[in-house]
Amino acid sequence: MKTAIIIGATSGIGREVALRLIENGWKVGVAGRRESRLTELQRIGGSGQVSYAVIDITREDSTKALDKLLEETGAPDLFLHVSGVGNQNPQMDEEVETQIIRTNCEGMVRMVSHFINYVMGKPVYNERHKAHIAVVSSVAGTAGLGIAAAYSSSKKMQSTYLSALSQLARMEGLPVRFTDIRPGFVRTDFISLHNYPFVISAQKASIHILHGLKRGKRIIIFDWRFRFITALWRLIPRGIWERMSFIKTK
């Protein structure tokens, strides 16, 4: 039986991935802020298959709850970090900006770095059995988006952080491999408030993710339309990009 930890499993992508892993017989540890959503997942899989922990990744003591979850699940094959927040904020509300950074940057670093230290202390992980760490970032990290400055920047930070950790793992011989998951627009409560193109369901997103993880892909971008769009974004010179003021919030 394979084992996974999912941080941010109470809704959206995290919940759908958890459901698919449960269906496929994985032992799953789920975490998030809403306990009722976590106990629902445990009822679906049964307490022998699903463990849960209430975790707010913005809290400094959240790693204690993560340690407890790891004790219950045992050393996981997959550590999937999905937790994140995002808002358009052209009005530059300071609390919105700082909350995004606290969650997407500080919270992600807290969870991932703590798990890496856990891996380094467990002899079960080695060159032949590496821990797989995957983080859901976003195609928004491809370039700075004026209507969502903190969000797009935080997603760029996540991708850069994973790239640095991947290099570090090779430098230090750490038994860890990484996947950067960069979805486009996935249907959530936030997305439903805006008229975004190419929106896909969380169920379909989970299929893309698990397919890419099974293949061991370093970067997962879905679907093909966003692979094409992000390739074009990278070709736009910075000076032109920063003058593209026709991009509106709605």
C-alpha positions, 0 to 999 in steps of 0.5 A: 500500500502506498502512502500520501500526505495531502496538505490542503485536502478540504476542497478543490484539487486537494480533495479530488486527488485525495478521493482518487488515491483513496479509491486506488487503495492508497493510505492517505493523510489529509490536512486542512483547516476545516475539520468537518471536511477532513472527517468526511474524507475519513468516513469515505476511506475508513479510519484505517485508510485515512488519517487527518490533522487540522492544520493552518499552515500560517501558524508557526506551531503547525509543524507539530500537527504535521508531525502527529499526522506523519506518526499516524500514516508512516513515511509517505511516498508522496507529499502533496502541498496544495494549500494556497490562497489567491485574489485579484487585488488591483486596489492593493488592499495590504491585508490581502497582499500580505495574507497571500504571501503568508500562506503561499510563501511562508506556509508552503516553505514551513510545510515543505522544509519540515518534511524534508528534514523528516525525510533526512531522519528516516532510513526508509528513504534512500536512492532507490526509494525517494520521497516525492514532494509535489507543490501546486503552484500556477501558470500565473507564476510565468509572469507578474500579473498586475491584477494579482501581484501578490498571487502571481509573485507567490506562485513564481516564488514557489516554482523557484523554491522547488527548482532550488530544492531540486538542485540542493537534493542533487548537491547533498544526495538527498533522497527527494524528488520534486514536481511543480504542478502548474494548473491553469484555471480550475473551477473553485468558489473564487474562479466562479466570481470571474469570467476566466477562459479554459476553466476545467473541473477539479476532477479533471485537474486531479486526473492530469496531476496523478497522470503526471506524478505517475510518470515522474514529471518534474513540471506538470502544466495542464491542459495543452492550451496553457502549455501553449499560452505560457510558452507565448508569455515567455516570448514577450519582452518585459518592456512590452509585458509591463505596458499591456494595460488592456488586461482588465479584472473582468 
